Amino acid sequence: MAGSTVLAGAVLASGAGALACNQESPATPSELSAYHPLADGAWWDYQHDDWKERVTMTATAVDGSAAFLMTDSPNPKDDLRSDSVVVERDGRVLRVTKQEYLVAADGEPTLDSSVEYGVGFTRFDENWALKPVGFRETPEYQRIETPPGEAPRPPEARRHTFEIVSLSAEVPTAAGTFDCIQIQRTKDWEAEEDGVDLSDAQTKMFWFARGVGKVRELNLDTGKAELLTDYFIP
C-alpha cells in the first residue's frame, strides 16, 4: 500500500531534509514531518459514508510565491468537485481561493462558483503542536464570492474558532493506525446567507497525523464522516 512507504520521506514543516535517525538532541516541531504536508504529486483517498473521494495536490504559484492546487473528485450526489489553492505562511496552511465545478457525464467541468478568502481560510497550523490541549484561537478572513458571469459579491467578514482537543489521538484506518492531533473547528460569525457555504459553517472535528495529513473528518452537525484509506506523498 502506498501509505506504508512514505513516512520516512514526508515533506517537513520547515521544508528541510528528513530528520536524521541518529540525531542526538530532541527534534523541534519545525524539524519534524508536517501534519499537513505540501508536496507536488501527493494524493489521499477517503471513504465517505456512501462514496469514495480522491484528493490530489499539484504545485503551482500565487503572485510568484509557491502554492499548491488541491483537487477533489466529484461527489456523485451533486456532481460537484472543487479546486482549492493553498499556501503556507509561518507554518499555517491557508486556503486562498476555491472554485467549484459541476462535472457533466462526459467529464466536462463547468464553473459553478468562485471564492477568494483574503488573508486565507485556515486549514491547519503546524504551531498547534506547541500548544496545550484546550488551546483556542479564532483567525479572521474575508470571503468574497463571484458567481459565474457576475460581479463579485460584497466581502463578508468570517472567522472560525479552532480548539485543540487532543495532541495524541489514535486513529485506526485501512492505511494504518495513526497518532493524530485532534482539532475542533466551529463557525464564529453571523451571515445573511450561511447556506452559500454550508459545509464551512458546520462544526467539524479533524484528525491530522505527521507526514500524512488529514486522517479523519467528522461533521458534528450531520454525523457524516470521512476516513483515510490510502495515500501517497512523494
C-alpha positions in Angstrom: 0.0 0.0 0.0 1.4 3.4 -0.9 0.8 4.9 2.5 3.0 2.4 4.2 6.1 3.6 2.4 6.0 7.4 2.6 6.5 8.4 6.2 10.3 8.5 6.1 10.3 10.8 3.1 7.4 13.0 4.1 7.6 16.7 3.5 8.9 18.6 6.5 7.1 21.5 8.1 10.3 23.6 7.7 10.9 22.4 4.1 14.2 21.0 5.1 15.5 17.4 4.7 14.3 14.4 6.6 15.2 14.3 10.2 18.2 12.1 10.8 17.6 8.9 12.8 20.8 9.4 14.8 20.1 13.0 15.8 21.3 13.4 19.4 19.1 16.3 20.6 15.3 16.1 20.6 13.6 17.3 17.4 11.7 20.6 17.5 8.3 20.7 15.8 9.7 22.7 12.8 12.1 19.8 12.2 9.5 17.1 12.2 7.3 15.9 9.4 4.4 18.2 8.8 0.9 17.5 9.9 -0.3 19.0 6.6 2.3 18.0 4.1 2.5 20.1 0.9 4.1 18.1 -1.9 3.7 18.1 -5.7 2.1 14.8 -6.8 0.7 13.8 -3.3 -2.7 12.2 -3.1 -5.1 10.9 -0.5 -8.1 8.5 -0.8 -11.0 9.0 1.7 -14.1 6.8 2.3 -17.2 8.8 3.0 -20.4 7.3 4.3 -21.5 6.3 0.8 -18.8 7.3 -1.7 -15.1 7.4 -2.2 -13.0 10.6 -2.8 -9.5 11.2 -4.1 -7.7 14.4 -3.3 -4.7 15.3 -5.4 -2.1 18.0 -4.9 -0.2 19.9 -7.7 2.5 22.6 -7.3 1.5 26.0 -8.6 2.2 29.6 -7.7 0.3 32.7 -6.5 1.8 36.1 -7.1 5.2 34.5 -7.7 5.2 32.5 -4.5 4.9 28.8 -4.0 1.4 27.4 -3.7 -0.5 24.1 -4.2 -3.7 23.2 -6.0 -5.8 20.7 -4.2 -8.4 19.0 -6.4 -11.0 16.5 -5.2 -13.1 14.0 -7.2 -16.8 14.8 -7.9 -19.3 14.0 -5.3 -21.8 11.6 -7.0 -24.7 13.2 -5.2 -24.4 16.5 -6.9 -21.5 16.0 -9.4 -19.6 18.9 -7.8 -15.8 18.9 -7.4 -13.6 21.7 -6.1 -10.1 23.2 -6.8 -8.6 24.9 -3.8 -5.3 26.9 -3.9 -3.4 26.6 -0.6 -0.3 28.3 0.7 1.9 28.0 3.8 2.7 31.1 5.8 4.8 30.7 9.0 3.5 27.2 9.5 -0.1 28.0 8.8 -1.7 26.3 5.8 -4.3 28.6 4.2 -6.9 28.2 1.5 -6.8 31.4 -0.5 -9.2 30.5 -3.4 -11.7 27.8 -4.1 -13.6 27.1 -7.4 -16.4 24.6 -7.6 -17.2 22.8 -10.8 -20.3 20.9 -12.0 -19.0 17.9 -13.8 -21.0 16.5 -16.7 -21.4 12.8 -17.6 -18.6 13.2 -20.2 -16.3 14.6 -17.6 -16.5 18.2 -18.8 -16.5 20.7 -15.9 -18.5 23.9 -15.8 -17.6 26.6 -13.2 -20.3 26.8 -10.5 -18.8 29.2 -8.0 -15.6 31.0 -7.3 -14.5 32.3 -3.8 -11.5 34.3 -2.5 -10.5 34.3 1.1 -8.5 37.4 1.6 -5.6 36.6 4.0 -6.7 32.9 3.8 -9.0 30.4 5.4 -7.0 28.3 7.9 -6.8 24.6 7.2 -4.1 23.8 9.7 -1.4 25.4 11.7 1.8 23.4 12.5 2.3 25.7 15.5 -0.6 24.0 17.2 1.7 21.1 18.1 3.4 23.5 20.6 0.1 24.4 22.3 -1.7 22.6 25.2 -4.9 20.8 24.9 -7.8 23.3 25.2 -5.9 26.0 23.3 -8.2 28.0 21.2 -7.8 30.7 18.5 -10.1 32.5 16.1 -8.3 33.7 12.9 -10.3 36.0 10.7 -10.6 36.4 7.0 -12.8 37.9 4.3 -14.9 35.7 2.0 -15.6 37.1 -1.5 -17.8 35.1 -3.8 -18.1 35.7 -7.5 -20.9 33.8 -9.3 -20.1 32.8 -12.8 -20.6 35.7 -15.2 -21.4 38.1 -12.4 -19.7 40.8 -10.4 -18.1 39.9 -7.0 -20.5 40.0 -4.1 -19.6 42.3 -1.2 -16.9 40.9 1.1 -18.1 39.0 4.2 -16.1 39.1 7.4 -15.6 35.5 8.6 -13.8 33.6 11.4 -13.6 30.1 12.8 -12.6 29.0 16.3 -10.1 26.2 16.4 -9.7 24.2 19.6 -7.1 21.5 20.4 -9.0 18.5 21.7 -6.0 16.1 21.8 -2.3 16.1 21.0 -2.2 12.3 20.7 -5.3 10.5 19.5 -5.0 7.1 17.9 -7.0 6.7 14.7 -7.2 3.2 13.0 -7.7 3.2 9.2 -7.3 0.9 6.3 -4.0 2.7 5.6 -2.7 2.0 9.1 -3.1 3.3 12.7 -2.0 6.9 13.2 -1.1 9.1 16.1 -3.0 12.3 15.5 -3.6 15.8 16.7 -7.3 16.3 17.0 -8.8 19.8 16.3 -12.4 21.0 16.5 -13.5 23.8 14.2 -16.5 25.9 15.0 -18.2 28.7 13.0 -17.9 32.1 14.7 -19.8 34.5 12.6 -23.3 35.6 11.7 -24.0 35.9 8.0 -27.1 36.7 5.9 -26.5 33.6 3.7 -25.0 30.8 5.7 -26.3 28.4 3.1 -23.9 29.5 0.4 -21.1 27.7 2.1 -22.9 25.4 4.5 -20.1 22.9 4.9 -17.8 25.7 6.2 -20.4 26.8 8.6 -20.9 23.4 10.3 -18.9 22.3 13.3 -16.3 19.7 12.4 -13.6 17.6 14.1 -10.4 16.9 12.3 -7.5 14.4 12.9 -4.1 15.0 11.4 -1.0 12.8 11.5 2.6 13.9 11.0 3.9 13.1 7.5 0.4 12.0 6.4 -2.1 14.9 6.6 -5.8 14.6 7.3 -6.7 11.1 8.5 -10.3 11.6 9.6 -13.0 14.2 9.5 -16.3 14.2 11.3 -19.2 16.7 10.8 -20.7 17.1 14.2 -23.8 18.7 12.8 -24.7 16.0 10.3 -22.8 13.0 11.6 -21.1 12.5 8.2 -17.5 11.3 8.3 -14.6 10.6 6.0 -11.7 8.3 6.8 -8.3 7.8 5.0 -8.0 4.6 3.1 -4.7 5.2 1.2 -2.3 7.9 0.4 1.0 8.8 -1.3 3.4 11.7 -0.5 6.5 11.9 -2.8 
